[in-house]
Amino acid sequence: MALFGLGISTSAAPGADPVGDARAAEELGFDFVSASDHPCGTEPTYELWTMLTWVAAATSHIRVASRVLGVPYRPPAMVAKMAETLHRLSGGRLILGLGGGYSDEEFRAFGLGVPTPREKVDGMIEAIGVIRGLWSQRNFTYQGTRYTTDAANLEPKPDTPIPIWLGTYGNRALKATGELADGWIPSLGFAPPDQAVQLRQRVLTAAARTGRRVTCVYNVPVDIGGRAGDPSVVAGSPAEVTDRLIGFTRLGFTSFNFIPAGPNAPDQPHRLAAEILPTLRTLP
């Protein structure tokens, strides 16, 4: 099933209204809203999880996704509890996006230490083990190199599945995505189409060995009516943007998360809903 999401900002600057943006996305017919996880910075922002909780409380049926939660920021056992609570209170609307951690500067600034690339992947893999173990088992004990639990219990356990999406790019992380995740959500800027095809194949090859099905979700900045030129943004007339996105579906991306871009970013959600999504939703 194809899903079409809208990225909303975590900005807490005067005039910013991410909750209002989420309500509008719901009214426009988007399937989910998502936001990124960067708690450190000089610009005013909301903490992602708290904001998603507020968004879920202010909406009725649109799904909410972390894009993606930086594993080193929060102990995975607590993330398991947080996720179950938000999923339950929202009526089963959470998509738990996880990543190994992008910004070393943020980790250093917050005194968290800076994991090596291998440690980031190890931590992400172990976090999934901890989270899924606590969601499904009693007296759960886990012994990893990064995280552990000791006869831990989490109640209540999820009464409906909570999908886990991973934002990954390296070979080990892609293999782990295929083996463990429900979805893969790379960004156009980090994985342009020619590279994304190869990365996706690594995910699917690993998934096939374990019998998993992984939804491939492309995270795409969009500027309808803008000038094409920046390879990390899909821009142009409605027809040009639609054709480009259809091309991505032929590469195997059945779902999208759209990031409004360009000087007319506030208009993009309405234009996407009116001029782009109707065609995309008719695709097989």
Sine and cosine of phi, psi and omega as CSV:
sin_phi,cos_phi,sin_psi,cos_psi,sin_omega,cos_omega
0.00,0.00,0.81,-0.58,0.01,-1.00
-0.96,0.29,0.65,-0.76,0.05,-1.00
-0.84,-0.55,0.64,-0.77,0.01,-1.00
-0.81,-0.59,0.90,-0.43,-0.08,-1.00
-0.91,-0.41,0.21,-0.98,0.00,-1.00
-0.78,-0.62,0.80,-0.60,0.08,-1.00
-0.98,0.21,0.76,-0.65,0.07,-1.00
-0.91,-0.42,0.46,-0.89,-0.05,-1.00
-0.98,0.18,0.45,-0.90,0.16,-0.99
-0.99,-0.10,0.22,0.98,-0.08,-1.00
-0.87,0.49,0.70,-0.71,0.11,-0.99
-0.93,-0.35,0.32,0.95,0.01,-1.00
-0.94,0.33,0.39,-0.92,0.04,-1.00
-0.81,0.58,0.75,-0.66,0.00,-1.00
1.00,-0.05,-0.34,0.94,0.03,-1.00
-0.96,0.27,0.61,-0.79,-0.04,-1.00
-0.55,-0.83,0.96,0.30,-0.04,-1.00
-0.88,0.47,-0.54,0.84,0.03,-1.00
-0.93,0.38,-0.68,0.73,0.08,-1.00
-0.88,0.47,-0.61,0.80,0.04,-1.00
-0.90,0.43,-0.61,0.79,0.02,-1.00
-0.93,0.38,-0.66,0.75,0.05,-1.00
-0.87,0.49,-0.68,0.73,0.01,-1.00
-0.90,0.44,-0.65,0.76,0.03,-1.00
-0.88,0.48,-0.63,0.77,0.04,-1.00
-0.89,0.45,-0.71,0.70,0.00,-1.00
-0.91,0.42,-0.51,0.86,-0.01,-1.00
-0.99,0.16,-0.16,0.99,0.08,-1.00
0.99,-0.11,0.23,0.97,0.10,-1.00
-0.93,0.37,0.46,-0.89,-0.05,-1.00
-1.00,0.09,-0.50,0.87,0.02,-1.00
-0.43,-0.90,0.34,-0.94,0.19,-0.98
-0.89,-0.46,0.45,-0.89,-0.02,-1.00
-0.64,-0.77,0.33,-0.94,0.06,-1.00
-0.47,-0.88,0.42,-0.91,-0.08,-1.00
-1.00,-0.03,0.21,-0.98,-0.14,-0.99
-0.87,-0.49,1.00,-0.01,0.04,-1.00
-0.69,-0.72,0.99,0.13,-0.10,-0.99
-0.95,0.31,-0.33,0.94,-0.04,-1.00
-0.99,-0.15,0.69,-0.73,0.05,-1.00
0.29,-0.96,0.22,-0.97,-0.03,-1.00
-1.00,0.01,-0.31,0.95,0.04,-1.00
-1.00,0.06,0.59,-0.81,-0.02,-1.00
-0.93,0.36,0.81,-0.58,0.02,-1.00
-0.63,-0.77,0.32,-0.95,0.13,-0.99
-1.00,-0.02,0.49,-0.87,0.16,-0.99
-0.93,0.36,0.72,-0.69,-0.20,-0.98
-0.85,0.52,-0.78,0.62,-0.14,-0.99
-0.91,0.42,-0.67,0.74,0.03,-1.00
-0.88,0.47,-0.66,0.75,0.00,-1.00
-0.91,0.41,-0.68,0.73,0.02,-1.00
-0.88,0.47,-0.58,0.81,0.06,-1.00
-0.89,0.45,-0.69,0.73,0.03,-1.00
-0.91,0.42,-0.64,0.77,0.05,-1.00
-0.89,0.46,-0.72,0.69,-0.02,-1.00
-0.88,0.47,-0.61,0.79,0.00,-1.00
-0.93,0.36,-0.44,0.90,-0.07,-1.00
-1.00,-0.07,-0.02,1.00,0.00,-1.00
-0.82,-0.58,0.10,-0.99,-0.08,-1.00
-0.87,-0.50,-0.54,0.84,-0.08,-1.00
-0.65,-0.76,-0.28,0.96,0.01,-1.00
-0.93,0.36,0.61,-0.79,0.00,-1.00
-0.99,0.14,0.41,-0.91,-0.02,-1.00
-0.86,-0.52,0.70,-0.72,-0.09,-1.00
-0.74,-0.67,0.66,-0.75,0.19,-0.98
-1.00,0.04,0.78,-0.63,-0.11,-0.99
-0.79,-0.62,0.99,0.14,-0.29,0.96
-0.88,-0.47,0.37,-0.93,0.00,-1.00
-0.94,0.34,0.83,-0.56,0.03,-1.00
-0.96,0.29,0.92,-0.38,-0.09,-1.00
-0.82,0.57,-0.67,0.75,-0.06,-1.00
-0.90,0.44,-0.27,0.96,-0.05,-1.00
-0.97,0.26,-0.44,0.90,-0.17,-0.99
-0.63,-0.77,0.69,-0.72,0.06,-1.00
-0.85,0.53,0.76,-0.65,-0.06,-1.00
-0.84,0.55,-0.56,0.83,0.02,-1.00
-0.89,0.46,-0.62,0.79,0.04,-1.00
-0.95,0.31,-0.58,0.81,0.07,-1.00
-0.88,0.48,-0.63,0.78,0.04,-1.00
-0.86,0.51,-0.68,0.73,0.00,-1.00
-0.93,0.36,-0.71,0.71,0.02,-1.00
-0.86,0.51,-0.70,0.71,-0.06,-1.00
-0.91,0.41,-0.69,0.72,0.01,-1.00
-0.88,0.48,-0.67,0.75,-0.01,-1.00
-0.90,0.43,-0.75,0.67,-0.02,-1.00
-0.90,0.43,-0.65,0.76,0.02,-1.00
-0.88,0.48,-0.70,0.71,-0.03,-1.00
-0.93,0.37,-0.75,0.67,-0.05,-1.00
-0.92,0.38,-0.45,0.89,-0.01,-1.00
-1.00,0.02,0.00,1.00,-0.04,-1.00
0.98,0.21,0.55,0.84,0.07,-1.00
0.99,0.16,0.60,0.80,-0.12,-0.99
-0.95,-0.31,0.11,0.99,-0.08,-1.00
-1.00,0.08,0.67,-0.74,0.27,-0.96
-0.90,-0.43,0.90,-0.44,-0.07,-1.00
-1.00,-0.01,0.98,-0.18,0.08,-1.00
-1.00,0.01,0.75,-0.66,-0.02,-1.00
-0.78,-0.62,0.47,-0.88,0.09,-1.00
-0.53,-0.84,0.35,-0.94,-0.03,-1.00
-0.93,0.37,-0.33,0.94,-0.02,-1.00
0.89,-0.46,0.82,-0.57,-0.13,-0.99
-0.99,-0.17,-0.76,0.64,-0.21,-0.98
-0.99,-0.11,0.97,-0.24,0.07,-1.00
-0.88,0.47,-0.55,0.83,0.00,-1.00
-0.89,0.46,-0.63,0.77,0.02,-1.00
-0.92,0.40,-0.69,0.72,0.01,-1.00
-0.87,0.49,-0.70,0.72,-0.02,-1.00
-0.90,0.44,-0.69,0.72,-0.03,-1.00
-0.89,0.45,-0.58,0.82,-0.03,-1.00
-1.00,0.00,0.11,0.99,0.06,-1.00
0.95,0.32,0.47,0.88,-0.06,-1.00
-1.00,-0.08,-0.06,1.00,-0.13,-0.99
0.98,0.20,0.34,-0.94,-0.03,-1.00
-0.91,-0.42,0.96,-0.27,0.02,-1.00
-0.92,0.40,0.50,-0.86,0.14,-0.99
-0.95,0.31,0.28,-0.96,0.07,-1.00
-0.81,0.59,-0.66,0.75,0.02,-1.00
-0.91,0.42,-0.66,0.75,0.01,-1.00
-0.90,0.43,-0.56,0.83,0.04,-1.00
-0.89,0.45,-0.70,0.71,0.01,-1.00
-0.93,0.38,-0.69,0.72,0.05,-1.00
-0.84,0.54,-0.71,0.71,-0.02,-1.00
-0.89,0.46,-0.65,0.76,0.02,-1.00
-0.90,0.43,-0.70,0.71,0.01,-1.00
-0.89,0.46,-0.71,0.70,-0.01,-1.00
-0.92,0.40,-0.59,0.81,0.02,-1.00
-0.87,0.50,-0.67,0.74,0.03,-1.00
-0.90,0.44,-0.65,0.76,0.04,-1.00
-0.88,0.48,-0.69,0.72,0.02,-1.00
-0.91,0.42,-0.75,0.66,-0.08,-1.00
-0.89,0.46,-0.77,0.64,-0.03,-1.00
-0.93,0.37,-0.55,0.83,0.04,-1.00
-0.90,0.44,-0.70,0.71,0.01,-1.00
-0.93,0.37,-0.52,0.85,0.03,-1.00
-0.94,0.34,-0.34,0.94,-0.19,-0.98
-0.82,-0.57,-0.29,0.96,-0.14,-0.99
-0.81,-0.58,0.44,-0.90,0.14,-0.99
-1.00,-0.09,0.47,-0.88,0.03,-1.00
0.76,0.65,0.78,0.63,-0.16,-0.99
-0.99,0.16,0.84,-0.55,0.06,-1.00
-0.90,-0.43,0.74,-0.68,-0.03,-1.00
-0.68,-0.74,0.72,-0.70,0.02,-1.00
-0.81,-0.59,0.97,-0.23,0.05,-1.00
-0.89,-0.46,-0.02,-1.00,0.04,-1.00
-0.99,0.14,-0.37,0.93,-0.03,-1.00
-0.94,-0.35,-0.57,0.82,-0.09,-1.00
-0.67,-0.74,0.52,-0.85,0.04,-1.00
-0.63,-0.78,0.39,-0.92,0.22,-0.98
-0.70,-0.72,0.39,-0.92,-0.05,-1.00
-0.72,-0.70,0.98,-0.19,-0.01,-1.00
0.75,0.66,0.74,0.68,-0.08,-1.00
-1.00,0.08,0.60,-0.80,0.05,-1.00
-0.82,-0.58,0.67,-0.74,0.05,-1.00
-0.80,-0.61,0.88,-0.47,0.03,-1.00
-0.70,-0.72,0.62,-0.78,-0.07,1.00
-0.97,0.26,0.33,-0.94,0.10,-0.99
-1.00,0.02,0.40,-0.92,-0.03,-1.00
-0.82,0.57,0.72,-0.69,0.03,-1.00
-1.00,-0.05,-0.17,0.99,0.18,-0.98
-0.70,-0.72,0.45,-0.89,-0.06,-1.00
-0.87,0.48,0.62,-0.78,0.12,-0.99
-0.96,-0.28,0.94,-0.34,-0.01,-1.00
-0.93,0.37,0.61,-0.80,0.07,-1.00
-0.92,-0.38,0.85,-0.52,0.08,-1.00
-0.94,-0.33,0.61,-0.79,0.00,-1.00
-0.87,-0.49,0.66,-0.75,0.14,-0.99
-0.98,-0.20,0.99,-0.17,-0.15,-0.99
-0.70,-0.71,0.36,-0.93,-0.05,-1.00
-0.61,-0.79,-0.60,0.80,-0.04,-1.00
-0.96,0.27,0.29,-0.96,-0.11,-0.99
-0.86,0.51,-0.74,0.67,-0.02,-1.00
-0.91,0.41,-0.64,0.77,-0.02,-1.00
-0.93,0.37,-0.61,0.80,0.04,-1.00
-0.91,0.41,-0.65,0.76,0.06,-1.00
-0.88,0.48,-0.70,0.72,0.02,-1.00
-0.90,0.45,-0.58,0.81,0.03,-1.00
-0.88,0.48,-0.74,0.68,0.01,-1.00
-0.90,0.44,-0.58,0.82,-0.06,-1.00
-0.99,0.17,-0.46,0.89,-0.20,-0.98
-0.84,-0.55,-0.44,0.90,-0.22,-0.97
-1.00,-0.08,0.30,-0.95,0.13,-0.99
-1.00,-0.09,-0.37,0.93,-0.01,-1.00
-0.51,-0.86,0.44,-0.90,0.06,-1.00
-0.83,-0.56,0.81,-0.59,-0.09,-1.00
-0.77,-0.63,0.98,0.20,0.09,-1.00
-0.98,0.18,0.32,-0.95,0.02,-1.00
-0.97,-0.26,0.60,-0.80,-0.01,-1.00
-0.82,0.58,-0.65,0.76,-0.05,-1.00
-0.91,0.41,-0.49,0.87,0.00,-1.00
-0.99,-0.13,-0.36,0.93,-0.02,-1.00
-0.68,-0.74,0.98,0.20,0.05,-1.00
-0.88,0.48,0.32,-0.95,-0.18,-0.98
-0.76,0.65,-0.70,0.72,-0.06,-1.00
-0.90,0.44,-0.58,0.82,0.05,-1.00
-0.98,0.18,-0.59,0.81,-0.07,-1.00
-0.87,0.49,-0.57,0.82,0.02,-1.00
-0.87,0.50,-0.71,0.70,0.00,-1.00
-0.93,0.38,-0.66,0.75,0.01,-1.00
-0.90,0.43,-0.67,0.74,0.01,-1.00
-0.88,0.48,-0.63,0.78,0.00,-1.00
-0.89,0.45,-0.58,0.81,0.04,-1.00
-0.91,0.41,-0.63,0.78,0.05,-1.00
-0.89,0.46,-0.75,0.66,-0.08,-1.00
-0.93,0.38,-0.56,0.83,0.04,-1.00
-0.90,0.44,-0.70,0.72,0.03,-1.00
-0.92,0.40,-0.63,0.78,0.00,-1.00
-0.90,0.43,-0.63,0.78,-0.02,-1.00
-0.89,0.45,-0.58,0.82,-0.01,-1.00
-0.92,0.39,-0.43,0.90,-0.04,-1.00
-0.95,-0.32,0.04,1.00,0.03,-1.00
0.96,0.28,0.37,0.93,-0.02,-1.00
-1.00,-0.06,0.41,-0.91,0.17,-0.99
-0.91,-0.41,0.80,-0.60,-0.07,-1.00
-0.89,-0.46,0.83,-0.55,0.07,-1.00
-0.97,0.24,0.78,-0.63,0.00,-1.00
-0.98,-0.18,0.90,-0.45,-0.11,-0.99
-0.88,-0.47,0.87,-0.49,-0.01,-1.00
-1.00,-0.04,0.80,-0.60,0.04,-1.00
-1.00,-0.02,0.95,-0.32,-0.25,-0.97
-0.78,-0.62,0.90,-0.44,0.19,-0.98
-0.93,0.37,0.66,-0.75,-0.09,-1.00
-0.74,-0.67,0.69,-0.72,0.05,-1.00
-0.71,-0.70,0.99,0.11,0.02,-1.00
-0.94,0.33,0.81,-0.58,-0.05,-1.00
1.00,-0.04,-0.13,0.99,0.01,-1.00
-1.00,0.03,0.14,-0.99,0.00,-1.00
-1.00,0.08,0.74,-0.67,0.09,-1.00
-0.94,0.34,0.44,-0.90,0.00,-1.00
0.36,-0.93,-0.73,0.69,0.05,-1.00
-0.98,0.19,0.90,-0.44,-0.06,-1.00
-0.91,0.41,-0.27,0.96,-0.02,-1.00
-1.00,-0.01,0.04,1.00,0.00,-1.00
-0.78,-0.62,0.72,-0.70,0.12,-0.99
-1.00,0.03,0.94,-0.35,-0.10,-1.00
-0.75,-0.66,0.35,-0.94,0.03,-1.00
0.70,-0.72,-0.21,-0.98,0.04,-1.00
-0.92,0.40,0.27,-0.96,0.06,-1.00
-0.81,0.59,-0.65,0.76,0.00,-1.00
-0.91,0.41,-0.65,0.76,-0.01,-1.00
-0.92,0.40,-0.68,0.73,0.02,-1.00
-0.90,0.44,-0.69,0.72,0.01,-1.00
-0.87,0.49,-0.71,0.70,0.00,-1.00
-0.88,0.47,-0.65,0.76,0.00,-1.00
-0.91,0.42,-0.67,0.74,-0.01,-1.00
-0.93,0.36,-0.61,0.79,0.08,-1.00
-0.88,0.48,-0.60,0.80,0.07,-1.00
-0.87,0.49,-0.61,0.80,0.03,-1.00
-0.92,0.39,-0.59,0.81,0.02,-1.00
-0.91,0.42,-0.53,0.85,0.03,-1.00
-0.94,0.34,-0.31,0.95,0.08,-1.00
-1.00,0.10,-0.10,0.99,0.05,-1.00
0.94,-0.33,0.10,0.99,0.04,-1.00
-1.00,-0.02,0.97,-0.23,-0.06,-1.00
-1.00,0.08,-0.26,0.97,-0.05,-1.00
-0.72,-0.69,0.36,-0.93,-0.05,-1.00
-0.66,-0.75,0.52,-0.86,0.25,-0.97
-0.88,-0.47,0.89,-0.45,-0.08,-1.00
-0.99,-0.11,0.72,-0.69,0.06,-1.00
-0.94,-0.35,0.92,-0.39,0.04,-1.00
-0.86,0.52,0.76,-0.65,-0.08,-1.00
-0.73,-0.69,0.22,-0.98,0.07,-1.00
0.99,0.10,0.07,-1.00,-0.05,-1.00
-0.91,0.42,-0.36,0.93,0.01,-1.00
-0.96,-0.27,0.55,0.83,-0.03,-1.00
-0.82,0.57,-0.64,0.77,0.00,-1.00
-0.87,0.49,-0.42,0.91,0.00,-1.00
-1.00,0.09,-0.23,0.97,-0.14,-0.99
-0.89,0.45,-0.67,0.74,0.00,-1.00
-0.84,0.54,-0.69,0.72,0.01,-1.00
-0.91,0.42,-0.65,0.76,-0.01,-1.00
-0.94,0.34,-0.62,0.78,0.08,-1.00
-0.86,0.51,-0.74,0.68,-0.05,-1.00
-0.91,0.42,-0.60,0.80,-0.09,-1.00
-1.00,0.02,-0.56,0.83,-0.20,-0.98
-0.92,-0.39,-0.25,0.97,-0.10,-1.00
-0.87,-0.49,-0.77,0.64,-0.11,-0.99
-0.88,0.48,-0.62,0.79,0.00,-1.00
-0.82,0.57,-0.64,0.77,0.02,-1.00
-0.95,0.32,-0.71,0.71,-0.03,-1.00
-0.88,0.48,-0.57,0.82,-0.04,-1.00
-0.96,0.29,-0.24,0.97,0.04,-1.00
-1.00,0.02,-0.15,0.99,-0.05,-1.00
-0.94,0.33,0.59,-0.81,0.00,-1.00
-0.93,0.37,0.00,0.00,0.00,0.00
